[in-house]
Amino acid sequence: MIPMNDLSIQYKKLEVEIHNSIDRVLEHGKYIMGPEVLELEKKLAEYVGVKYSVTCSSGTDALLMPLLAWGIGKGDAVFTTPFTFIATSEVVSLLGATPIFVDINPETFNMEPILLEQAIKKTIEEGRLKPRAVIPVDLFGLPADYEKLEAIAAKYNIKVLEDAAQGFGGRLMGRKAGSFGDAASTSFFPAKPLGCYGDGGAIFTNDLMLYEALKSIRIHGQGIDKYDNRRLGINGRLDTIQAAILLSKLSIFDDELKLRNEVANKYTDGLKEILSVPQVPNGYRSSWAQYAVLAKDYEEREVLMRALKDKDIQTTIYYQKPLHLQTANVKLGYKEGDFVVTENISKRIFSLPMYPYLEKKALEEIIYTLRSIF
Ligand SMILES: *Cc1c(COP(=O)(O)O)cnc(C)c1O
């Protein structure tokens, strides 16, 4: 069997170090907000190239907390794409604000800047909701077009929250994913490019006021001490054990990115004549959270995925059902046909196995299986 992801190879590589670092936490006993948490935050901020990093309990909370800090709620509009994981719009709705979807670019699968500006203008004209923020998603590891998106956000004075849950490790214009916007969020869910052994996440920012607010929100809105609560918050901390694990994994993360790039390049070489392969525009680097290809149509995708399944090769469809068509979002009032690019791509896309340690032989088998169909 060739799985979508195999975390056991990385575990074997780091086994001794990870066990030692977990043992250290068990010995010192500071399970909550222990020294490893602070060390990890320092290292993450350095890695990404921002002033501050706040770790937290998941990528979802990493999106929720900055929105909470900015006071986003009822009557506010937050723009994002319908071609992402449900968490990106869920946090907006949880706060009582309204997600407004913006269609994607057919080549990068990321938010189309022109359509963002159109959506902001329309919202202002309608006058029902106040545009407050945009959450661009670095889909499959490729950073969104921040040069254009940040300029539009500045023009309309709205916040940018980069959803780098998949993008962590990617780059754009010499800057790392996680450094864009007013704040950025990432996830350490095990299958993400940098994952822990449970749930975890982090927020990045250069804004000192936001940094202080996030640290407070993470601990129930705590003020000067635990008897003082200044604002509404959540229990949003990252476990010390997970921080210790992430410190080990961060030490080999750049080597793993290189390996992911090699896997992606081999896929692209082997598949570009038969399928639509991922586009990485000039000046961009993907973290290759996923390697997603496009079939000609729905029927061809069925045939290709079936052929791989017959060879015991796993595939997954990210994302089969766009967010504007999810039952949880019925109240938003969207319908089929509202986002034609997203809908078209969701019927043709599928992801192939992708992890740093995917062996040459397995890669060749996947490519050979797909080529033999054509
Ligand atoms: C995984 C993911 C999240 C949520 O992260 P969790 O750690 O699972 O809460 C948010 N946005 C995107 C784009 C993701 O891929």
The ligand as an SDF file (V2000), in Angstrom:
LIG
                    3D

 15 15  0  0  0  0  0  0  0  0999 V2000
   -5.9260   22.1620    8.7600 C   0  0  0  0  0  0  0  0  0  0  0  0
   -6.4470   23.4800    8.4080 C   0  0  0  0  0  0  0  0  0  0  0  0
   -7.0320   24.3400    9.3590 C   0  0  0  0  0  0  0  0  0  0  0  0
   -7.3460   23.9280   10.7620 C   0  0  0  0  0  0  0  0  0  0  0  0
   -6.3010   23.4090   11.5020 O   0  0  0  0  0  0  0  0  0  0  0  0
   -6.5800   22.4360   12.7460 P   0  0  0  0  0  0  0  0  0  0  0  0
   -5.2550   22.3770   13.4300 O   0  0  0  0  0  0  0  0  0  0  0  0
   -7.0240   21.1270   12.2100 O   0  0  0  0  0  0  0  0  0  0  0  0
   -7.6160   23.0850   13.6040 O   0  0  0  0  0  0  0  0  0  0  0  0
   -7.4280   25.5960    8.9420 C   0  0  0  0  0  0  0  0  0  0  0  0
   -7.2750   25.9980    7.6760 N   0  0  0  0  0  0  0  0  0  0  0  0
   -6.7390   25.2030    6.7310 C   0  0  0  0  0  0  0  0  0  0  0  0
   -6.5850   25.7210    5.3440 C   0  0  0  0  0  0  0  0  0  0  0  0
   -6.3220   23.9100    7.0520 C   0  0  0  0  0  0  0  0  0  0  0  0
   -5.8040   23.1180    6.1040 O   0  0  0  0  0  0  0  0  0  0  0  0
  1  2  1  0
  2  3  1  0
  2 14  2  0
  3  4  1  0
  3 10  2  0
  4  5  1  0
  5  6  1  0
  6  7  2  0
  6  8  1  0
  6  9  1  0
 10 11  1  0
 11 12  2  0
 12 13  1  0
 12 14  1  0
 14 15  1  0
M  END
$$$$
